[in-house]
Amino acid sequence: MKLESIFALFFSIAGTILFTLLLVNDIIGSISYITLLSILALVCLVLHGFSRIREFDLKNLRMTLSRIEKVKAEVYAKEKDLKNISISLARIIAFNNAFQGRWGSEEGNKLKRNWYRLQTDSLLKTLVVDDEIKKDILKYDEFFQQINDHADIHEKEKMRDELYKLIESDLQKSEK
């Protein structure tokens, strides 16, 4: 027998004798006696299997903590990737909004642009994007708004050329 088993056996015999003497001498009642014996039985079971419980729990605890740390790192990396993908999606939506439907009816184009702008703003708000990134994402739409505000056709053509240069510049930055 192991030392823990001998100690648990001795502890249970001593406890049972003590609690029985207390019951016989009317120091405790029968309900207290049953409660104390139940607690003693649980304590003795724990003492008997203490070494196995201790080793088992510590091993599982170590494995679980290391797994949790790995999963936590993976989730954080995925969250960062998801945010980058969502920002790219917001850029695509904003770019598409700025360029699509420029030859349709003015009222229909305004409705579409407003709808896309609301959706893009909602997406950026959900992503908790700072103002600099938001401004960068929406720059094409803002540029087109400035172009539309000018009445002079020559001024519009110059601004469109500036816009195309801006787009080329952004494309070169993204390729690097």
Secondary structure, DSSP 8 states (H G I E B T S, - for coil): --HHHHHHHHHHHHHHHHHHHHHHTTSS-HHHHHHHHHHHHHHHHHHHTHHHHHHHHHHHHHHHHHHHHHHHHHHHHHHHHHHHHHHHHHHHHHHHHHHTTTTS-HHHHHHHHHHHHHHHHHHHHHHT--HHHHHHHTHHHHHHHHHHH---HHHHHHHHHHHHHHHHHHHHHHH-
